[in-house]
Amino acid sequence: MAHPRPNPWRKLVRSKIPAFSERALEWGWKPPEPSPAPSRPRQVPWGPLLRALGRLRLSIPEIQERERRLSGCDPVSLDKHPQLSPEQDRAEPQATWGDHQPLSKVPYKILIGHEHAVSSCHFCVNDTKVISGSFDCSIKLWDAFDGSVVRDFEQRPKAPVLECSITADSKRIVASSYDKSVRVWDTETGKLLWKVRHDTFVLSCKFSPDGKYVVSALDLDNGICIMDAKNISTVIQVKRHHRRSITACCFDPESLRIASVSMDRCIKIWDVSTQATLFTIKKAHFNAISDCCFTFSGHFLCTSSWDKNLKVWNVHTGDFRNQGACVTLMQGHEGCVSCCHFATDSSYLISGGLDNTVAIWDVEEGYRKLSLKGHNDWVMDVSVSNSNKWILSASKDKTMRIWNIEEIDEIPFVMNCKKAIGLKLQQCKQCNKPFSSESDTPSEIFTKCVFCRREEEDDQV
C-alpha cells in the first residue's frame, strides 16, 4: 500500500510560525526562574571530626595559659618560636607530689602495671616501696615515689594471687593463691625461700609482726593453719574453726592472738600460746564479714562486712558481751565493704568498698571524714603508711592509687563537716593525739581520747 505524499506547504507554515517561547520573549515576558533545590547541610567526615574533638581535651587553666602565652605574639611573624616577655615566660607551678585532677582536693599517684585485678597491697621499706598481688598471678615490688616496678618476683604462682603480706622489717613477703600454695620470697634478692602446698584453697595469709609465724585461712576445712616461718613446719592446724569459709585472718601487734572472720558472720580470737579459742562473737554483722584489723595497741578490732557497715570491738576486756560493738560506722559506702585498715596511731580508719570508693573515718566521733573517688571498679584492699600521710588502695580496675592525705583536715569539705557536727579538737594528755572534746553531757569534760579512757577503765576492772 502506497503512503500519501507529504504536503510541502505544512513544512513551510510551521517554519514561519514562531515557537511560543520566542513569541513570549518578543512580547516582553520572562519565564520564571527555577526555584533552587533545598540544600542539604554538608556532612563532616567522622575522622576529621573526632581528631578535632580530641584536640579540645584541655582543661580551662590550660586554655587560659595558652591564650596568655599567645596574646603577645605577632600572628604574621615568620619566627616559628617567638620570644616571650619575662612576665609571660614565668615558670608554671610544678606539682610537688602525685597526679592531680582539676577538681581533686587530695593528690594521688596511679600505679599501673598489672594485667588483672589487684587483690592485695602494702607499704614497706619505710614507706618507700609498695608490694602488690594480683589475679594475673604476679607479685610486684614498686617504687612509691615514681610508681615504677622495681621487681617482679619469679617462680610466681600458677593461679590468681588472693593475698600477700610482708614482715615488719620488710625482709620477707608471703603470698597465697588459688593454686593452693603459700610462697615466701626474699624482698631484697627476689629469691623464692620456700613453698608449701595445701589440699585446699588458701584464702588469706599473714606474717606475724615478729616474723616468726605465718597464719593461713583454708577454704574447705574452714580452719586456720599456723606455720613456723623459719623451720617451715606446721605448728598447728585447726579444722572446722568456723562453720563457713574464712574470709580474713590477722595477728595482733604482740603476735599472741589471731583474729579470724568468716562468711558465718562470726569473729573468733585464737590464742597462740594456749592453742585454744579465747572467745567467739556470734552474729557480729547482718551479713558476711569481709576483713578485720587490730589497732596498734591490740585492744580494739575492726571488722568490715557486706552489710555496708564497719564495727570496732573491745577485745581486751570483752565488753562486747554486754554492750556489743563500742563503735558502729554506717552510711560510708553505698555497697559492700571489702576491706579495712587502722592508722598506726589509731587516729583514723580507712575502708574500701564495692562502690569503687575509699572512706576515711573518724573513729572517735563515728563519722566519715572524706570519701576518695577515682577507681573504676571495686576497691579490694587498702593500706596506710607508717607515717599516716599516705593511703594505698588496690582495685579490680588493675591499678593502685597512693593518696596523700597529709593536709586532709584543711580541705573545706572536712572542715564544714566538723563545724556541722560541732567538734572541738584538743590534744590527749596521755598519747598526745588530737581528739574531739565534745561529750553528751555538758558538765563532762574529757582530757583524754576514747582509746586511752577505755584502757584506763580496763585497768581499773
C-alpha positions as CSV (number, residue, x, y, z in Angstrom):
1,M,0.0,0.0,0.0
2,A,1.5,3.4,-1.1
3,H,1.9,6.0,1.6
4,P,0.5,9.5,0.9
5,R,3.0,12.1,-0.2
6,P,3.8,14.8,2.4
7,N,2.3,18.2,2.0
8,P,5.2,20.7,1.3
9,W,3.1,23.7,2.5
10,R,2.8,22.2,6.0
11,K,6.5,22.4,6.5
12,L,6.6,25.9,5.2
13,V,3.8,27.1,7.5
14,R,5.5,25.5,10.5
15,S,8.7,27.2,9.8
16,K,7.0,30.6,9.5
17,I,5.1,30.3,12.9
18,P,7.5,31.2,15.8
19,A,7.5,29.0,18.8
20,F,5.6,30.1,22.0
21,S,8.8,30.9,23.9
22,E,10.2,33.0,21.0
23,R,6.9,35.0,20.8
24,A,6.7,35.4,24.5
25,L,10.2,36.9,24.6
26,E,9.3,39.3,21.8
27,W,6.3,40.4,23.9
28,G,8.5,41.1,27.0
29,W,7.5,38.0,29.0
30,K,10.2,36.4,31.0
31,P,10.0,32.8,32.2
32,P,10.1,32.3,36.0
33,E,13.4,31.3,37.4
34,P,13.5,27.7,38.7
35,S,13.4,27.6,42.5
36,P,16.7,26.4,43.9
37,A,16.6,22.9,45.3
38,P,16.8,22.7,49.1
39,S,20.5,22.5,50.0
40,R,21.4,19.7,52.4
41,P,23.9,20.5,55.1
42,R,27.3,19.3,54.2
43,Q,28.3,16.4,56.4
44,V,31.7,16.4,58.0
45,P,33.5,13.1,57.8
46,W,33.8,11.3,61.1
47,G,37.6,11.1,61.0
48,P,38.4,14.8,61.0
49,L,35.6,15.5,63.4
50,L,37.0,13.1,66.0
51,R,40.5,14.3,65.5
52,A,39.3,17.9,66.1
53,L,37.4,16.9,69.2
54,G,40.5,15.2,70.5
55,R,42.4,18.4,70.4
56,L,39.9,20.1,72.6
57,R,40.8,17.9,75.6
58,L,42.3,20.8,77.5
59,S,41.3,22.0,81.0
60,I,40.2,25.6,81.5
61,P,43.5,26.5,83.2
62,E,45.5,25.1,80.2
63,I,43.4,27.1,77.7
64,Q,43.9,30.3,79.7
65,E,47.6,29.7,79.9
66,R,47.8,29.1,76.1
67,E,45.9,32.3,75.5
68,R,48.2,34.2,77.8
69,R,51.3,32.9,76.0
70,L,50.0,33.7,72.5
71,S,48.5,37.1,73.4
72,G,51.8,38.9,72.8
73,C,52.8,37.0,69.6
74,D,52.7,38.6,66.1
75,P,50.5,36.4,64.0
76,V,52.3,37.3,60.8
77,S,55.7,36.9,62.2
78,L,58.0,34.4,60.4
79,D,59.6,33.4,63.6
80,K,58.5,29.9,64.5
81,H,59.5,30.3,68.1
82,P,58.6,33.9,69.2
83,Q,60.3,35.4,72.1
84,L,58.1,35.8,75.2
85,S,58.3,38.6,77.6
86,P,59.7,37.9,81.0
87,E,56.3,38.3,82.5
88,Q,54.8,35.7,80.0
89,D,57.8,33.4,80.4
90,R,57.3,32.8,84.1
91,A,57.6,29.2,85.1
92,E,54.4,27.3,85.7
93,P,53.9,25.9,89.2
94,Q,55.0,22.3,89.5
95,A,53.1,19.7,91.3
96,T,55.2,18.6,94.3
97,W,53.6,15.2,94.7
98,G,51.4,12.9,92.7
99,D,49.0,13.3,89.9
100,H,46.2,15.9,90.1
101,Q,42.8,16.4,88.6
102,P,41.4,20.0,88.2
103,L,38.8,19.4,90.9
104,S,40.7,17.0,93.1
105,K,41.3,18.0,96.7
106,V,43.6,15.1,97.5
107,P,46.7,14.5,95.4
108,Y,47.3,10.9,94.3
109,K,49.7,8.8,92.3
110,I,48.4,6.0,90.0
111,L,50.4,2.7,89.8
112,I,49.8,0.9,86.5
113,G,51.4,-2.4,85.7
114,H,49.1,-5.4,86.5
115,E,47.1,-7.1,83.8
116,H,44.2,-8.1,86.1
117,A,42.6,-7.1,89.3
118,V,44.9,-6.1,92.1
119,S,43.8,-8.1,95.2
120,S,46.3,-7.0,97.9
121,C,48.7,-4.2,98.6
122,H,51.0,-3.0,101.4
123,F,53.6,-0.3,102.2
124,C,57.1,-1.5,103.0
125,V,60.7,-0.4,103.4
126,N,60.0,2.8,105.4
127,D,57.1,3.7,103.1
128,T,59.4,4.0,100.1
129,K,58.2,0.7,98.4
130,V,54.9,-1.0,97.8
131,I,54.1,-4.6,97.3
132,S,51.1,-5.9,95.4
133,G,49.4,-9.2,94.5
134,S,47.1,-9.6,91.5
135,F,44.8,-12.0,89.7
136,D,47.4,-12.0,86.9
137,C,49.4,-14.5,89.1
138,S,52.1,-11.9,89.9
139,I,53.6,-10.3,92.9
140,K,55.3,-6.9,92.3
141,L,57.5,-4.5,94.2
142,W,57.0,-0.9,93.3
143,D,58.8,2.4,93.9
144,A,56.3,4.5,95.9
145,F,57.6,7.8,94.6
146,D,57.8,7.4,90.8
147,G,55.3,4.5,90.5
148,S,57.7,2.2,88.6
149,V,58.0,-1.6,89.1
150,V,61.2,-2.4,90.9
151,R,60.9,-6.2,90.8
152,D,58.5,-8.8,89.5
153,F,59.1,-11.9,91.7
154,E,59.9,-15.0,89.8
155,Q,58.6,-18.5,90.4
156,R,55.2,-16.9,90.7
157,P,52.0,-18.9,91.5
158,K,50.2,-20.6,88.6
159,A,46.8,-19.1,89.7
160,P,45.4,-15.7,90.9
161,V,47.0,-14.3,94.0
162,L,44.5,-13.8,96.7
163,E,46.6,-12.0,99.4
164,C,50.2,-11.0,100.1
165,S,51.8,-9.8,103.4
166,I,55.2,-8.6,104.5
167,T,57.2,-8.8,107.7
168,A,57.6,-5.7,109.9
169,D,61.3,-5.4,108.8
170,S,60.3,-5.7,105.1
171,K,62.7,-8.6,104.5
172,R,60.2,-11.3,103.5
173,I,57.0,-11.5,101.5
174,V,54.3,-14.2,101.7
175,A,51.5,-14.8,99.2
176,S,48.6,-17.2,98.9
177,S,46.9,-18.1,95.7
178,Y,44.3,-20.3,94.1
179,D,46.9,-22.9,93.2
180,K,46.6,-24.0,96.9
181,S,50.1,-22.8,97.7
182,V,51.8,-20.4,100.2
183,R,55.1,-18.9,99.0
184,V,57.7,-16.8,100.7
185,W,60.3,-14.6,98.9
186,D,63.3,-12.5,100.0
187,T,62.4,-8.9,99.3
188,E,65.9,-7.7,98.6
189,T,67.0,-10.5,96.2
190,G,63.6,-11.6,94.9
191,K,64.6,-15.3,95.6
192,L,61.9,-17.8,96.5
193,L,62.7,-19.1,100.0
194,W,60.1,-21.8,100.4
195,K,56.7,-23.0,99.2
196,V,54.1,-25.1,100.9
197,R,51.1,-26.7,99.1
198,H,47.8,-27.4,100.9
199,D,44.9,-29.6,100.0
200,T,42.5,-26.7,99.5
201,F,42.5,-23.1,98.5
202,V,44.3,-20.6,100.8
203,L,42.1,-17.6,101.1
204,S,44.2,-15.5,103.3
205,C,47.7,-15.4,104.7
206,K,49.6,-13.1,107.1
207,F,53.0,-12.8,108.7
208,S,53.1,-12.3,112.5
209,P,54.6,-8.9,113.4
210,D,57.7,-10.6,114.9
211,G,58.1,-12.6,111.6
212,K,58.1,-16.0,113.4
213,Y,54.8,-17.4,112.2
214,V,52.6,-17.4,109.1
215,V,48.8,-17.9,109.5
216,S,46.7,-19.2,106.6
217,A,43.0,-19.5,106.2
218,L,41.9,-22.7,104.5
219,D,38.8,-22.9,102.4
220,L,37.3,-26.4,102.6
221,D,38.4,-27.0,106.1
222,N,37.0,-23.7,107.4
223,G,40.1,-23.6,109.5
224,I,43.5,-21.9,110.1
225,C,47.0,-23.2,109.7
226,I,49.9,-21.7,111.8
227,M,53.4,-22.4,110.4
228,D,56.8,-21.7,111.7
229,A,58.3,-19.4,109.1
230,K,61.9,-20.3,109.9
231,N,61.6,-24.1,110.1
232,I,58.9,-24.4,107.5
233,S,56.9,-26.6,109.8
234,T,53.3,-26.7,110.8
235,V,52.7,-25.5,114.4
236,I,49.0,-26.4,114.5
237,Q,46.2,-26.8,112.0
238,V,42.7,-26.0,113.4
239,K,40.0,-27.6,111.3
240,R,36.3,-26.5,111.5
241,H,37.4,-23.3,113.2
242,H,34.3,-21.6,111.6
243,R,31.1,-23.0,110.2
244,R,31.7,-21.5,106.8
245,S,34.6,-20.2,104.7
246,I,37.1,-17.9,106.5
247,T,37.4,-14.6,104.6
248,A,40.3,-13.0,106.5
249,C,42.7,-13.5,109.5
250,C,45.4,-11.5,111.2
251,F,47.8,-11.3,114.2
252,D,47.6,-8.8,117.0
253,P,50.6,-6.5,117.4
254,E,52.2,-8.7,120.0
255,S,51.9,-11.9,117.8
256,L,50.0,-13.6,120.6
257,R,46.5,-13.8,119.2
258,I,44.9,-14.4,115.9
259,A,41.6,-12.9,114.8
260,S,39.6,-14.6,112.1
261,V,36.3,-13.6,110.4
262,S,34.0,-15.7,108.2
263,M,31.0,-16.0,106.0
264,D,29.2,-17.3,109.0
265,R,29.2,-13.7,110.5
266,C,31.3,-14.8,113.5
267,I,34.5,-13.4,114.9
268,K,37.0,-15.7,116.7
269,I,40.1,-14.9,118.7
270,W,42.7,-17.7,118.9
271,D,45.5,-17.8,121.5
272,V,48.8,-18.9,120.0
273,S,50.4,-19.9,123.3
274,T,47.5,-22.0,124.7
275,Q,46.3,-23.1,121.2
276,A,42.7,-22.5,122.2
277,T,39.9,-20.2,121.2
278,L,39.6,-17.3,123.7
279,F,36.2,-16.2,122.7
280,T,33.7,-16.0,119.8
281,I,31.4,-13.1,118.8
282,K,28.4,-14.6,117.1
283,K,26.2,-12.7,114.6
284,A,28.6,-9.8,114.7
285,H,27.1,-8.4,111.5
286,F,24.0,-8.9,109.5
287,N,25.9,-10.3,106.5
288,A,29.3,-12.0,105.8
289,I,32.3,-10.4,107.4
290,S,34.9,-9.5,104.7
291,D,38.0,-8.2,106.7
292,C,39.5,-7.5,110.1
293,C,42.3,-5.5,111.6
294,F,43.8,-4.6,115.0
295,T,44.7,-1.3,116.4
296,F,48.3,-0.7,117.3
297,S,47.6,-1.4,121.0
298,G,45.8,-4.6,120.1
299,H,42.9,-3.7,122.4
300,F,40.4,-3.0,119.6
301,L,39.5,-4.9,116.5
302,C,37.7,-3.5,113.4
303,T,35.6,-5.7,111.2
304,S,34.1,-4.8,107.8
305,S,31.0,-6.5,106.3
306,W,28.9,-7.0,103.3
307,D,26.1,-5.3,105.3
308,K,27.8,-1.9,104.3
309,N,28.9,-1.3,107.9
310,L,32.1,-1.4,110.0
311,K,32.3,-2.1,113.7
312,V,35.0,-1.6,116.3
313,W,35.1,-4.2,119.1
314,N,36.9,-4.0,122.5
315,V,38.6,-7.4,122.5
316,H,40.8,-6.6,125.6
317,T,38.1,-7.0,128.3
318,G,35.2,-8.5,126.5
319,D,32.8,-5.6,126.9
320,F,31.1,-6.7,123.7
321,R,29.4,-9.5,125.7
322,N,27.1,-6.9,127.3
323,Q,27.4,-3.8,125.1
324,G,28.2,-5.2,121.7
325,A,30.5,-3.1,119.4
326,C,31.8,0.0,121.0
327,V,31.6,1.9,117.7
328,T,29.5,1.2,114.6
329,L,30.4,3.1,111.4
330,M,27.5,3.4,108.9
331,Q,26.5,5.3,105.8
332,G,30.0,5.4,104.5
333,H,29.7,3.1,101.5
334,E,26.8,2.5,99.0
335,G,27.9,-1.1,98.6
336,C,29.5,-3.9,100.5
337,V,32.6,-3.0,102.5
338,S,35.5,-5.2,101.3
339,C,38.5,-4.1,103.5
340,C,39.6,-2.0,106.4
341,H,42.8,-0.8,108.0
342,F,43.7,1.3,111.0
343,A,46.3,4.1,111.0
344,T,49.3,3.3,113.1
345,D,48.3,5.9,115.7
346,S,44.6,4.9,115.5
347,S,43.8,8.5,114.6
348,Y,41.7,7.3,111.7
349,L,40.4,4.3,109.9
350,I,40.1,3.6,106.2
351,S,37.9,1.2,104.3
352,G,37.4,0.2,100.7
353,G,34.1,-0.9,99.2
354,L,32.4,-2.3,96.1
355,D,31.2,1.2,95.3
356,N,34.7,2.0,94.0
357,T,35.5,4.4,96.9
358,V,37.9,4.6,99.8
359,A,36.4,6.1,103.0
360,I,38.3,7.8,105.7
361,W,36.7,7.6,109.1
362,D,36.9,9.5,112.4
363,V,36.6,6.6,114.8
364,E,36.3,8.9,117.8
365,E,33.1,10.5,116.6
366,G,31.9,7.7,114.3
367,Y,31.5,9.6,111.1
368,R,33.1,9.6,107.6
369,K,35.5,12.4,107.1
370,L,36.1,12.0,103.4
371,S,35.4,9.7,100.5
372,L,38.1,9.2,97.9
373,K,36.8,8.6,94.4
374,G,38.7,7.7,91.3
375,H,38.8,3.9,90.9
376,N,36.7,2.5,88.1
377,D,35.9,-0.8,89.8
378,W,35.8,-2.4,93.3
379,V,38.4,-1.5,95.9
380,M,39.8,-4.8,97.0
381,D,42.4,-3.8,99.6
382,V,43.7,-0.7,101.5
383,S,46.8,0.1,103.5
384,V,48.2,3.0,105.5
385,S,51.8,4.2,105.6
386,N,53.7,4.2,108.9
387,S,53.8,8.0,108.7
388,N,50.0,8.1,108.4
389,K,50.4,10.5,105.5
390,W,49.6,8.2,102.6
391,I,46.9,5.8,101.8
392,L,47.3,2.9,99.4
393,S,44.3,1.3,97.6
394,A,44.2,-1.7,95.2
395,S,41.3,-2.1,92.8
396,K,39.7,-4.5,90.4
397,D,40.4,-1.9,87.7
398,K,44.0,-3.3,87.5
399,T,45.5,-0.2,89.2
400,M,46.6,1.1,92.6
401,R,46.5,4.6,94.0
402,I,48.6,6.3,96.6
403,W,46.7,9.2,98.2
404,N,48.4,12.0,100.0
405,I,46.2,12.9,103.0
406,E,48.7,14.9,105.0
407,E,46.5,18.0,104.7
408,I,43.1,16.4,104.8
409,D,41.9,18.4,107.8
410,E,42.4,21.6,105.7
411,I,40.0,20.5,103.0
412,P,36.9,22.8,103.1
413,F,34.5,19.8,102.9
414,V,36.2,18.2,106.0
415,M,36.2,21.5,107.9
416,N,32.5,22.0,107.1
417,C,31.7,18.6,108.4
418,K,33.4,19.3,111.7
419,K,31.6,22.6,112.0
420,A,28.2,20.9,111.3
421,I,28.8,18.3,114.0
422,G,30.2,20.9,116.4
423,L,33.5,19.2,117.1
424,K,36.1,20.8,119.3
425,L,39.6,19.3,118.9
426,Q,42.2,19.2,121.7
427,Q,45.2,17.1,122.4
428,C,45.1,13.9,124.5
429,K,47.3,14.3,127.7
430,Q,48.3,10.6,127.6
431,C,49.1,9.9,123.9
432,N,49.3,13.4,122.6
433,K,46.9,12.7,119.7
434,P,44.2,15.1,118.7
435,F,40.6,14.1,119.6
436,S,37.2,15.7,119.9
437,S,36.4,17.0,123.3
438,E,32.6,17.2,122.6
439,S,30.6,15.0,125.0
440,D,27.0,14.0,125.5
441,T,26.7,15.8,128.9
442,P,27.8,19.4,129.1
443,S,29.2,19.0,132.5
444,E,31.6,16.2,131.4
445,I,35.0,17.4,130.2
446,F,37.4,14.9,128.6
447,T,41.2,15.4,128.6
448,K,42.0,12.0,127.0
449,C,40.9,10.3,123.8
450,V,38.4,7.4,123.8
451,F,41.1,4.8,123.5
452,C,43.1,6.0,126.5
453,R,39.9,6.3,128.5
454,R,38.8,2.8,127.7
455,E,42.3,1.4,128.6
456,E,42.1,3.1,132.0
457,E,38.6,1.6,132.6
458,D,40.0,-1.8,131.7
459,D,42.9,-1.4,134.1
460,Q,40.6,-0.4,136.9
461,V,38.4,-3.5,136.3
